[in-house]
Amino acid sequence: MKSIIDEFIQRESSAGILLIFTTVLALLFSNSFLAPYYQGFLHIPVEIRVGPLQLDKSLYHWVNDGLMAIFFLLIGLEVKREILEGHLSSIQQAALPGIAAIGGMAVPAVVYLAFNLNDPVASNGWAIPTATDIAFALGILSLLGKRVPVSLKIFLMALAIIDDLGAIVIIALFYTTDLSVTSISVAAAALTVLVLLNRFGVARKAAYFIVGTVLWISVLKSGVHATLAGVALAFTIPLNARDEEGQSFSPLKDIEHDLHYWVAFFILPLFAFVNAGVDMREISLDQMAGPVPLGILLGLFIGKQLGVFGFSWVAIRLGLASLPEGAGWRQLYGVSVLTGIGFTMSLFITSLAFSDDSLFQFTDRLAILTGSFASGVLGYLLLRGSPARA
């Protein structure tokens, strides 16, 4: 039994499969007699109080503001490692996924705004279809086995990481509310301490997490979204250090390794469960034909593939980049379609863009699920029908 479980965890597709399962479970709960219990679960009050400091939120908000900060910490660690010594460490390596990611963010935003530009409330959701869910997309690629060359998996991974970095910048610039000067000052002081720990070669991970907790609480109270504290913390953790015995090790890689399974098999599935439970019983086709759901659905399904493939085609034709080794144009197009699987980050940005979850009768969330599902199915079929080597 243990070997079967280990094999399941080690497979790239397992995280994506678990996300699908929890999404389906959330939909079953929210569209049945269990809906009141599901809503009750989301709104369980959770309070932490230390002296005058009080954090009182529902379970839903603890997941989105707290656990997702750990998810962003993992993203930050991955981005830093890839920039320093990975697939983004040189211009040549980063050229194609970087250009493709720019197209994959710009074109979906344009598609969305084409439907919602004249509505100041709806237009705030322009960033919803710009994201790519790396767990789902890589999970589908892994199901295709050797039919997809490793170079395409690396391309998709690098593109998704740059996508995530772009999402971080978007959240920081466009989804920040009224700022608290006091909390911002405390956050700046905590970040300064973290930078000094790095500069003085402090290798103890506990020191970074203690100061990082202060950073998270202050950012949570500041008006800047708390998940950005995870990214800031990640960028201060050293890639290489020496322990007390003089042995070299990587705090960054150790933390990344330790967090990976917690994020993939607990945090993201829980996030999917509390965010994907759309009650479809009251949603009509006319509502789904509204500008917001159409902008999201077409932004993910049409905008992402046009942006990623179109910008990649131009870059390759101009000699700025080259096709991934062993891959053909059809395979590159199939992977471009897969980038329309927005899911996790799209749902997260939705919660930031529209503070009232029911503002559009949850058609925004259903559009994310529909666009992601359509992108996953078409991308899989295109790659399934491609030759093993183009």
C-alpha positions in Angstrom: 0.0 0.0 0.0 2.8 2.4 0.9 4.5 2.0 -2.5 1.3 2.8 -4.3 0.8 6.0 -2.2 4.4 7.0 -2.8 4.0 6.4 -6.5 0.8 8.5 -6.6 2.5 11.4 -4.8 5.6 11.3 -7.1 3.6 11.5 -10.3 3.3 14.9 -11.7 -0.4 14.4 -12.5 -1.4 13.6 -8.9 -1.6 17.3 -7.8 -3.8 18.1 -10.8 -6.0 15.0 -10.2 -6.5 16.0 -6.6 -7.5 19.6 -7.6 -10.1 18.1 -10.0 -11.4 15.8 -7.3 -11.8 18.7 -4.7 -13.4 20.9 -7.4 -16.0 18.3 -8.3 -16.6 17.7 -4.6 -17.2 21.4 -4.0 -19.6 21.6 -6.9 -21.5 18.5 -5.6 -21.8 20.1 -2.1 -22.9 23.5 -3.4 -25.5 22.1 -5.7 -27.2 19.6 -3.4 -29.0 19.5 -0.1 -25.5 19.8 1.4 -25.2 23.5 0.3 -26.1 25.0 3.7 -23.4 22.8 5.4 -20.9 23.8 2.7 -21.7 27.5 3.3 -21.5 27.0 7.1 -18.1 25.4 6.6 -16.8 28.4 4.6 -17.9 30.8 7.3 -16.6 29.0 10.4 -15.1 31.9 12.5 -11.4 31.4 13.4 -9.9 33.9 15.8 -6.3 34.4 17.0 -5.7 36.9 19.8 -2.4 37.9 21.4 -2.9 40.9 23.7 -4.3 43.8 21.7 -3.5 42.0 18.4 -6.6 40.3 17.0 -7.1 38.3 13.8 -10.7 37.4 13.4 -11.7 35.9 10.0 -13.8 33.2 8.5 -12.3 30.0 7.4 -12.7 31.2 3.8 -10.6 34.3 4.4 -8.0 32.4 6.4 -7.5 30.1 3.4 -7.3 33.0 0.9 -5.2 35.4 3.1 -3.3 32.9 5.2 -2.7 29.6 3.5 -2.3 31.2 0.1 0.6 33.3 1.5 2.4 29.9 1.9 1.5 29.1 -1.7 3.0 32.4 -2.8 6.1 31.7 -0.7 6.6 28.6 -2.7 6.1 30.5 -5.9 8.7 33.1 -4.8 11.2 30.3 -4.0 10.7 28.7 -7.4 11.1 32.0 -9.2 14.3 32.9 -7.3 15.8 29.5 -7.9 14.9 29.5 -11.6 16.4 33.0 -12.0 19.6 32.2 -10.2 20.4 28.8 -11.6 17.4 27.3 -13.4 15.6 27.7 -16.7 15.3 31.5 -16.4 19.0 32.1 -15.6 20.0 33.3 -19.0 18.4 35.4 -21.7 18.5 32.5 -24.2 16.7 30.2 -21.9 14.1 32.7 -20.8 13.4 34.3 -24.2 10.7 32.0 -25.5 8.7 31.4 -22.3 9.2 35.1 -21.4 7.8 36.4 -24.6 5.0 33.8 -24.7 4.1 34.7 -21.1 3.8 38.4 -22.0 1.4 37.5 -24.9 -0.4 35.1 -22.6 -1.1 37.9 -20.1 -1.7 40.8 -22.6 -4.1 39.2 -25.1 -6.6 37.7 -22.5 -6.7 41.1 -20.7 -7.6 42.8 -24.0 -10.3 40.1 -24.8 -11.8 40.7 -21.4 -11.8 44.5 -21.6 -13.3 44.3 -25.1 -16.5 43.1 -23.3 -16.2 45.1 -20.1 -14.3 48.3 -20.8 -17.4 50.6 -20.3 -18.3 49.1 -16.9 -15.9 50.4 -14.2 -16.8 47.6 -11.7 -16.6 44.8 -14.2 -13.4 46.1 -15.8 -11.6 45.6 -12.5 -11.5 41.9 -13.3 -9.3 42.3 -16.4 -6.5 40.2 -14.8 -8.7 37.2 -14.1 -8.0 35.4 -17.4 -4.3 36.2 -17.5 -3.1 33.3 -15.3 -2.0 29.7 -15.9 -2.5 26.9 -13.3 0.8 25.0 -13.4 -0.5 21.9 -11.5 -3.4 21.3 -13.9 -1.4 22.0 -17.0 1.6 19.9 -16.1 -0.7 17.2 -14.9 -2.3 16.9 -18.3 1.1 16.9 -20.0 2.3 14.0 -17.7 -0.8 12.0 -18.8 0.6 12.1 -22.4 3.9 10.5 -21.4 6.7 10.5 -24.0 4.3 11.9 -26.6 5.3 15.3 -25.3 9.0 16.1 -25.4 10.7 17.2 -22.1 11.6 20.6 -23.7 7.8 21.4 -24.0 7.3 20.6 -20.3 10.2 22.9 -19.4 8.7 25.6 -21.6 5.3 25.3 -20.0 6.8 25.3 -16.5 9.0 28.4 -17.2 6.0 30.2 -18.8 3.8 29.4 -15.8 6.4 30.6 -13.4 6.7 33.9 -15.3 2.9 34.1 -15.4 2.9 33.8 -11.6 5.5 36.5 -11.3 3.3 38.7 -13.5 0.3 37.9 -11.3 2.3 39.0 -8.2 3.1 42.3 -9.8 -0.5 42.8 -10.9 -1.8 42.1 -7.4 0.7 44.5 -5.9 0.0 47.3 -8.3 -3.8 47.0 -9.0 -5.4 45.1 -6.1 -4.2 47.1 -3.1 -6.7 48.9 -0.9 -6.3 51.9 1.4 -3.0 51.7 3.1 -2.2 51.9 6.8 1.0 53.9 7.3 1.7 52.2 10.7 1.4 48.7 9.3 3.4 49.5 6.2 6.1 50.9 8.4 6.2 47.7 10.5 6.3 45.6 7.3 9.2 47.7 5.9 11.1 47.2 9.1 10.5 43.4 9.0 11.6 43.2 5.4 14.7 45.2 6.3 15.6 42.7 9.0 15.1 39.8 6.5 17.4 41.4 4.0 20.0 42.0 6.8 19.7 38.3 7.8 20.5 37.4 4.2 23.4 39.8 3.9 25.0 38.6 7.1 24.8 35.0 6.0 22.3 33.8 8.6 21.4 30.3 7.7 18.8 29.4 10.4 15.5 29.0 8.7 13.6 29.6 11.9 14.9 33.2 12.0 13.4 33.9 8.6 10.1 32.4 9.5 9.8 34.3 12.8 10.5 37.6 11.1 8.4 36.5 8.1 5.4 36.0 10.4 5.7 39.6 11.6 5.9 40.6 8.0 2.7 38.7 7.1 0.7 40.1 10.0 1.7 43.7 9.2 1.1 43.3 5.5 -2.3 41.7 6.3 -3.2 44.8 8.4 -1.7 47.3 5.9 -4.1 47.1 2.9 -1.6 45.3 0.7 -2.7 41.7 0.1 -1.1 39.5 2.6 0.0 36.9 0.1 2.7 39.3 -1.1 4.5 38.8 2.2 5.2 35.2 1.1 6.9 36.4 -2.0 8.9 39.0 -0.2 10.0 36.4 2.4 11.0 34.0 -0.4 13.3 36.5 -2.1 15.3 37.0 1.2 16.0 33.3 1.9 19.5 32.5 0.7 20.1 30.0 -2.0 23.4 28.8 -0.6 24.7 28.9 3.0 26.8 27.0 5.5 25.7 25.3 8.7 27.4 25.5 12.1 29.8 22.7 11.0 30.8 24.5 7.9 28.9 22.2 5.6 27.3 23.9 2.6 23.5 23.5 2.0 20.6 25.4 0.4 18.0 26.8 2.8 15.9 27.8 -0.2 15.8 24.4 -1.8 15.2 22.7 1.6 12.2 24.9 2.3 10.9 24.6 -1.3 11.1 20.8 -1.0 9.4 20.8 2.4 6.6 23.0 1.3 5.9 21.4 -2.1 3.7 18.5 -0.9 1.9 20.6 1.8 1.0 23.1 -1.0 0.2 20.6 -3.7 -1.7 18.1 -1.5 -3.3 20.3 1.2 -3.3 24.0 0.6 -4.3 24.1 -3.1 -7.0 21.4 -2.8 -8.4 23.2 0.2 -8.3 26.5 -1.7 -10.1 24.8 -4.6 -12.7 23.3 -2.3 -13.6 26.7 -0.7 -13.5 28.7 -3.9 -14.9 26.5 -6.6 -18.2 25.7 -5.0 -20.5 27.5 -7.5 -24.2 27.0 -7.0 -25.2 26.5 -10.6 -28.9 25.9 -9.9 -29.8 29.6 -10.2 -27.4 30.4 -13.1 -29.0 30.6 -16.6 -27.5 30.6 -20.1 -28.5 34.2 -20.4 -26.5 35.1 -17.3 -23.5 33.2 -18.7 -23.8 35.2 -21.9 -23.1 38.4 -19.9 -20.0 40.5 -20.5 -18.1 39.4 -17.4 -18.4 35.6 -17.8 -17.9 35.9 -21.6 -14.8 38.0 -21.1 -13.4 35.5 -18.7 -14.3 32.4 -20.6 -13.1 33.7 -24.0 -10.1 35.3 -22.4 -8.9 32.0 -21.0 -10.0 29.8 -24.0 -9.2 32.1 -26.9 -7.0 34.9 -25.5 -4.5 32.7 -23.8 -3.8 30.4 -26.8 -3.7 33.3 -29.2 -1.4 35.3 -27.0 1.0 32.5 -26.1 1.2 30.9 -29.6 1.0 34.2 -31.5 3.8 35.8 -29.5 5.9 32.6 -29.7 5.4 32.4 -33.5 6.6 35.9 -34.0 9.6 35.5 -31.7 10.7 32.3 -33.4 10.2 33.8 -36.9 12.2 36.9 -36.0 15.0 34.7 -34.6 14.6 35.9 -31.0 13.9 32.4 -29.9 13.7 28.8 -31.2 11.2 26.0 -31.1 11.7 23.7 -28.0 13.9 20.8 -29.0 12.0 17.9 -30.5 8.7 19.8 -30.7 6.7 20.9 -33.7 4.3 23.8 -34.3 1.2 21.6 -33.5 2.7 20.6 -30.2 3.6 24.1 -29.3 0.0 25.1 -30.2 -1.4 22.3 -28.0 0.7 23.5 -25.0 -0.5 27.1 -25.8 -4.1 25.9 -25.5 -3.3 24.3 -22.1 -2.2 27.7 -20.7 -5.9 28.6 -20.8 -6.3 26.5 -17.6 -6.4 29.4 -15.2 -8.2 27.9 -12.3 -6.2 28.5 -9.0 -4.7 31.9 -9.8 -7.8 33.0 -11.7 -10.1 32.1 -8.8 -7.7 34.0 -6.5 -7.7 37.1 -8.6 -11.5 37.0 -8.8 -11.7 37.2 -5.0 -9.5 40.3 -5.1 -11.2 42.0 -8.1 -14.8 41.5 -6.9 -14.9 41.9 -3.1 -18.6 40.8 -3.2 -18.4 37.2 -4.2 -22.1 37.2 -5.4 -21.7 40.5 -7.4 -22.1 38.6 -10.7 -24.2 35.7 -9.3 -21.0 33.5 -9.4 -21.0 33.4 -13.2 -17.4 34.7 -13.0 -16.3 31.6 -11.1 -18.3 29.3 -13.4 -16.7 31.0 -16.4 -13.2 30.2 -15.0 -14.1 26.5 -14.5 -15.7 26.3 -18.0 -12.8 28.1 -19.8 -10.2 26.0 -17.9 -12.0 22.8 -18.6 -12.4 23.6 -22.4 -8.7 24.5 -22.6 -7.6 21.3 -20.8 -9.7 19.1 -23.1 -8.7 20.7 -26.4 -5.1 20.9 -25.4 -5.0 17.3 -24.5 -6.7 16.2 -27.7 -4.3 18.3 -29.8 -1.3 16.8 -28.1 -2.7 13.3 -28.1 -3.2 13.5 -31.9 0.4 14.8 -32.4 3.2 12.5 -33.4 5.6 11.5 -30.6 8.3 13.6 -32.3 7.4 16.4 -34.7 
